[in-house]
């Protein structure tokens, strides 16, 4: 049986060939036909040109202390898009609500091996990684409600801010180079507590989703100040590299005003792609799916694919990370500086010492 998507592509190609002026495209210039074409592109992502691989492993912390701005939705859909287009991706759900786990169809009931066991227990990250149904290239570390008590349990633990970083380092170094993830996406809770701090120390860059409404801008200064503090005292390699505008409603002037204000202030950090308000994006988690697999032809799906493509293109020529830190400050995350083709753990020079990852010296409790 002929694949429907292939039939549609063949029909479009035949029309284009028979009418150079594209007059034949008129039959397909309808909302239904265009949505079908968009769905075909997503469903047959493996047949298209893959996204470019980064020149090093990218550990991206997706953070914003304001709730409801699209952190989890963006983490899930960007992760699925990257995986569908050929890039190995690991999603770490660091929110006790476990919404990212739900959207990826990963079990996260009490007792499920989860990120809590890696942070507060004796499990390695490799023991709590779960496959997803979205793509064989996409793995997930789920979160359970146990994670809600992790901040209290970790109060007395030495180097508590570095627990996630060490877990990621150990996991990546255990993998052969050809199996190491191109991307590690960390979904943060809507707060600036110890869990978010662990994510900022573990990452080498921050992606901030900003809802196109005024309230989303109010807490942004506080988040940026906290990132600066982390850079000064815990992780000199962290920086804000990407801003993603979400929940854009083109019917309102407010959305345009917020988008313009963000672009004027942050410049090239803002991705050209904008995520629109789309009911399919909200419906998808109820079916344990991302919007790319739930309704691949929707505007939300195609917007996230384009955002993921732009994110991947920015990773091709990333600047090298600083491998040394200030006195008393831990150097940039070694896993981010590890090439996908390297086989040995990189050596970190810190405060006059040389140590091998994943063991990091000079960490502060």
N, C-alpha and C positions, 0 to 999 in steps of 0.2 A: 504494500500500500504506500502511495506517495505521501510524504510528510506534508501536512498543510502549510507549514512555514515555507517549505521548499517550493510548493506550488505558488504561494504568494510572491516569493522572490522571483520566480521564473516569469510570472505574469508581468510584474513590474519591469523586469529586464526586457521582456519582449516589447512592451509598450514604448520603453525608452529607445530601443533599437529601431522600431518602426516609425517613431516620430521624434526626430532630433530636437524639435522645438518644445518637447515635453508635453505636447497637447494630450498625448495618451495617458499622462499621469492624472488627468482630470477625473477619470473613473475611480481613482483611488484616493482622491483628495477629499476625503470625508473623515469625520472623527472616528468612526468605527474602523475604517481601513487603516488610518494612521496609528490607532492604538494597537491594531493587530500587527502592524509592521514593527512598532516599538517592542511588543511582546516577543516577536520573533528574534529580534536582536539579543534580548536578554536570555531567552530560552536556549539559543544557539550560541551562547557566548564562547563555548569551546572552539567553534569554527571560525571565530573572528580573531583579529590580531590581539594578542595578550597585552595586558598592561606592562609597562617597562618595570623591571626589577630594580630595587634601590641598590646603591653602591655599598650599603651596609645595612645591618638589621636596624629597623626603626622601631623604637619602643615609644608609643604615643599614649600619653595620658589624656583622656577626654574628661575635662573637668569644668564645672561651673557650680558654685554653691547654691544658686537659685534652682529650685525644682521646676520641672515641667518645661524645660527649654529644649529638650530633644537629645540629651546626652546618651541615654540608653538606646533610643531609636537610631541615632546616628552611629553609635558603636556597632550595633548589630548589622545595619544595612551597609555601612562602609565595609565591614568585615566580610559580609557575604559577597559584595560586589568585587572586592579584591580577590577573593578565593575563586569566584566563578571565572574571572579573567586571568587565572593562572598563577596567582601569588599565594604562597603558603602563609596562613594567617592564624594567629592565636588570640582569642578573645578571653580576657580575664574579667569576670564579673566580681566587682568589689563592692557592690551595693547589697546590703542584707535583704532587700526586697526581692532580689533574684529575678528582676524583670528581663535582663539580657538572657539569662538561662532559659526563661520561659519562651522568649521569642525565637531562640535557636532550637527549641524542642528538646532541651537537655533536662533531665530529672534533677530537681533540687529540693526534694523533701528532706526532712530531718533524718540524719543518718547517711545521706549520700556523701561520698568522698568529695570534698569541696575545698575552696580556697582557705576556708577557716582552718582546715587540718594542716595546711602548709604554713599558715601564719602563726597559729597558736599551738599547733600540735607538732608531731614528729614526722609527718608525711612529707615526701618531696613533691614538687609540683608535677612531676611526671606521673605520680601515682593518682593524681586527682584530675588529670586531663581527660576529657570525654570527647568522642567524635560527635559531629552534628549531621543532620540529614540534609542540610543545605548544599554541602560540597565536601568531598573527601579531603580537600585542601584546607578546610576550616575546622579548627579544634576549639574547644571551650573549657575553661575552668569555671564551674558553676559556683554560685553563692547560696548558702542556706541561711535560715534565720539565726543559726548559731553565731554568724558573723556579727550580729548586733552586740554580742557581749565581748567581742574581741578587743575593743578599745580598753575596756576595764581590765581584762586579763593581761594585756600587754603593758600596763602601766609600769610594772616593776621589772620588766624584761630589759636586759641590757641591749642597746642598739635597736630598740623597738621600731625606730623609723626605717630601718634597713631590712626588715624581715622579708618583704616582698621582693626587694632588689636581689637579695642573696638567693631567694628561691628561683627567680627567673634565671640568674646567672648559672646556678647549678644545673637547671633543666636544659638550658641551651648548650652548655659545654658537654653534656652527656650525649647529645645527638650528633650523628655524623653530619658533615657539612651540607650534604645534599638534602637533609631532612630539617634543617634549621628554618624557623619561620622567617619570612621576609618582614612580616609586620607582627608586632605585639600590641594589641589595643586594650587599654585598661579602662573599664567603665567605672567611674567614681560615684559615690553617693552624693546627694545634694547637701553637703556640709563641708566644713574645713577642718574636720577632726583628724584623728590619727590614721584612719584608713586612707583618706585623701592624701595625707602627708606621705604615707608609704608609697602611694602611686606616683607622687611628684618626685620622690627620691629615686624611684625605680626607673623613671622615664628619662629620655633625652630631649623630648619635645612635648609641648602641650597643644592640644586642639581644643578650642573653646567654642561650643555651639552657643549662638546668641539668638534668642527669639526676637522677631521683629516687632517688639513692643517696648514701651518706655521703661517699664519696671525691670526689664532684662538688663538695662544699662546701669541701674543704680548700684548693684553689688559688684559690678565688674572691677571697679577700682580696688576693692578689698581683695578680690582674687589675685589681681596683678601684684598687689603689695605682698601677699603671701608667697607668690612665686618668686619674687625678688628676695624675700627672706630665706627661702629654701636654697636659692642660688648662692647666697652669701655664706650660709652656714652648713649646708648639707650636701648640695649637689650643684657644683658650678656649671655642669653641662646642660642644665635644664633651661629651656627658653620657649616662649610662645612662638610657634611657627605657622599656625593655621587658625583662622577664624572662619566658622561656617554659619551662615545666616539660615535660620530655620523658621518654619511656620509663617512663611511670607504670604500675605494676602494682598494680591495685586489690586483688589477692589478698594483698598483704603489708602488714603494719603499718608497715614501714620506709618505704615509699613515702608513706604518709599522714603520717608523722612528718616526713620531709624536706620535703614540700609545705607542711605547716603551719609549719615553721621558716622556710622561705623567705618565705612570705606574711607572717608576723609581722614579719620583719626588713625586707622591701622594700615591704610594703604595696601600694599601688595600681600600682606598677611591674609587678607580676606579672599577666599576662593571666589572666582567668578560665578560658579554654580550656586544657585539659591534653592533651598528646599521649600516648596510651596505647602500650604495647608492642603491636606488630601486625606479624605476619609479612609482610603485604603491603607494608608500608613498606620492609622489607629486600629483598624480591624485586624490586621495581619497577626499581631501577637496572640489574639484570641484563638488562633488556629495553630499556634506553635510555629509560626513561620515569619520570615522577613517579608517585606513588601515585594521584594524582587521575585520571590517564589510564589507568593500569594496572588499578586496581580502584576505580572511583569510588564504589562502595557500601560500601567497607570503613570500619571505625571510624577507621583512620588518616587516610583521605581526608577524611571529614566533620570530624574534629578539626582538621585543617590549614585547611580552608575556614573554620571558625568562628574559628580563631586569626587568619587573614588578615582576616576581617571586623572583628574587634575592633581589630586593628592599624590598619586603614583608618579606622575611626571615631575613633580617637585622633588621626588626622592632620588632621581637619577644622578644629580650633581650636588649632593649634600656636602657642606664643608666638613673637614675633619674635626673630630671632637678634641678638646683639650684633654690630654692624658695625665696632667698633673694638677693637683689642687693646692690651695693656700694652706698655710700651716694650720693644723687642726681641722681641716675641711677635707671630706672624702672626694676623691677625684670623680670625674664624669663616669657614668655607668659603663663598665667595660663591655657589657654585652652589646651596647649600642655601637661601640667601636670595633666589634668583632666582624670581620668580613665573612660573607657567606661561604667563602672558599677556604677560610683559615681552619686549621685542624687543632692548633694549640691555643690554650687560653692565653689572652694577652697579659703582659706584665704591667702592673700599675706602679708608677713612681709616685710616692706620696710622702711628703715630709721627710725626705732624705732616705726613705726606705724603698725596697722593691719587693712586692709581694705578688703572688699569682692568684688570679680569680679561680673560684668564686670567693675566696677568703679576702676580705678587705680590712686593712688595719686603720687605726686612728678614728674609728666610728665613735660617736658620742651617744650616750644613753639619754 
